[in-house]
Amino acid sequence: MVLPSGDCITWQRAVAEFTSRHFPGPHPLWHDDALTQFQLVKHYPPGSVIEVRTITKPVAGTVQVYLDGIEQASGWSIDTTTGLVTFSMPPALGVEVTADFEFDVPVRFDTDHMAVTIESYRLHAWQQIPIVELKT
């Protein structure tokens, strides 16, 4: 199948996983100096170096925010276009702010041509669909 140039998959769903041996539980968030806005981040500890991904596309309805491990049902909002958590009142100094969430990853097809096989009547298959992440 030949794709017109510019066609793309807009988002690929990726779930933030919190089962790493090095970082169990929710992820700590980065914050501004006034401690009212916190950036969602995901830590990837592949070994001795920890990679940190800034999350800019959290899935609406999946973000859960915690203060010292206690879920907060209100008093905060999430911007699903930036990944910024904003508190109506700054958390007290020394309080650990963490979050659980799912996030989307922008991707595009990595080819303009995908070979399709006909398996049976009205059933077609691709062996692979290569995609690459769009860096923003």
C-alpha positions as CSV (number, residue, x, y, z in Angstrom):
1,M,0.0,0.0,0.0
2,V,1.4,3.4,-1.0
3,L,0.7,6.2,1.4
4,P,0.5,9.8,0.2
5,S,3.4,11.9,1.5
6,G,2.5,13.5,4.8
7,D,0.0,10.9,6.0
8,C,0.8,9.9,9.6
9,I,-0.5,8.3,12.7
10,T,-1.2,11.2,15.0
11,W,-0.6,9.5,18.4
12,Q,0.5,6.2,19.7
13,R,-0.8,5.3,23.1
14,A,1.9,4.5,25.7
15,V,1.2,3.7,29.3
16,A,3.5,5.0,31.9
17,E,4.7,2.0,33.8
18,F,5.7,2.2,37.5
19,T,7.1,-1.3,38.1
20,S,10.8,-0.6,37.8
21,R,13.0,-2.0,40.6
22,H,14.7,1.4,40.9
23,F,11.6,3.6,40.9
24,P,8.5,1.8,42.3
25,G,5.3,3.8,42.6
26,P,4.4,7.1,41.1
27,H,6.9,9.4,39.4
28,P,8.1,12.6,41.2
29,L,7.2,15.7,39.2
30,W,9.4,18.7,38.3
31,H,8.1,22.0,39.6
32,D,8.4,25.8,39.1
33,D,9.9,28.1,41.7
34,A,6.5,29.1,43.1
35,L,5.7,25.3,43.6
36,T,2.3,25.7,42.0
37,Q,3.1,24.1,38.6
38,F,4.6,20.7,38.2
39,Q,5.7,19.1,34.9
40,L,4.8,15.4,34.4
41,V,7.9,13.3,33.7
42,K,8.7,9.6,33.3
43,H,11.9,8.1,34.5
44,Y,13.6,5.3,32.5
45,P,16.4,3.7,34.6
46,P,18.2,1.5,32.0
47,G,21.2,1.1,34.3
48,S,23.4,3.6,36.0
49,V,22.0,6.5,33.9
50,I,18.4,7.6,34.4
51,E,16.7,9.0,31.3
52,V,13.9,11.5,32.0
53,R,11.1,12.1,29.5
54,T,9.0,15.2,29.7
55,I,5.4,14.3,29.3
56,T,3.5,16.8,27.2
57,K,0.5,14.7,26.1
58,P,-1.1,13.0,29.2
59,V,-4.4,11.2,28.4
60,A,-7.4,13.1,29.8
61,G,-8.9,11.3,32.8
62,T,-5.9,9.1,33.6
63,V,-3.8,11.5,35.7
64,Q,-3.8,10.9,39.5
65,V,-1.9,13.3,41.7
66,Y,-0.5,12.4,45.1
67,L,0.9,14.5,48.0
68,D,3.1,12.4,50.2
69,G,1.4,9.3,48.8
70,I,-2.1,10.4,49.4
71,E,-4.3,10.8,46.3
72,Q,-5.7,14.3,45.8
73,A,-9.2,14.4,44.3
74,S,-9.3,18.1,44.0
75,G,-7.2,21.3,44.3
76,W,-5.3,20.7,41.0
77,S,-5.8,20.7,37.3
78,I,-3.9,19.2,34.3
79,D,-3.2,20.8,31.0
80,T,-3.3,17.9,28.5
81,T,-1.4,19.9,25.9
82,T,1.6,20.6,28.0
83,G,1.6,18.0,30.9
84,L,1.6,20.8,33.5
85,V,-0.2,20.0,36.8
86,T,-1.3,23.3,38.5
87,F,-2.3,23.4,42.1
88,S,-4.8,26.0,43.4
89,M,-2.6,26.3,46.5
90,P,1.1,25.4,46.6
91,P,1.9,22.1,48.4
92,A,3.7,22.6,51.7
93,L,7.5,22.6,51.5
94,G,9.0,19.1,51.8
95,V,5.8,17.4,50.5
96,E,6.6,14.9,47.8
97,V,4.4,15.5,44.7
98,T,3.9,12.4,42.4
99,A,1.5,11.3,39.8
100,D,0.3,8.2,37.9
101,F,-0.8,8.7,34.3
102,E,-1.1,7.4,30.8
103,F,0.4,9.5,28.0
104,D,0.3,9.7,24.2
105,V,3.4,9.8,22.0
106,P,3.3,11.6,18.6
107,V,4.5,9.3,15.8
108,R,4.5,9.1,12.0
109,F,4.9,6.3,9.5
110,D,8.5,5.6,8.7
111,T,7.9,4.6,5.1
112,D,5.8,5.7,2.1
113,H,5.2,2.1,1.0
114,M,3.9,-0.9,3.0
115,A,3.6,-4.3,1.4
116,V,0.3,-5.9,2.2
117,T,-0.6,-9.6,1.8
118,I,-4.0,-11.0,1.0
119,E,-4.7,-13.7,3.6
120,S,-8.3,-14.4,2.5
121,Y,-11.4,-12.7,1.2
122,R,-11.6,-9.2,2.8
123,L,-8.6,-10.0,5.1
124,H,-5.3,-8.3,4.4
125,A,-2.2,-8.2,6.6
126,W,1.0,-6.3,7.1
127,Q,4.1,-7.9,8.4
128,Q,5.2,-4.7,10.1
129,I,4.2,-1.1,10.2
130,P,7.3,1.0,11.0
131,I,6.7,4.2,12.9
132,V,9.0,6.8,14.4
133,E,8.5,9.2,17.3
134,L,8.1,12.8,16.4
135,K,10.4,15.0,18.6
136,T,8.8,18.3,19.5
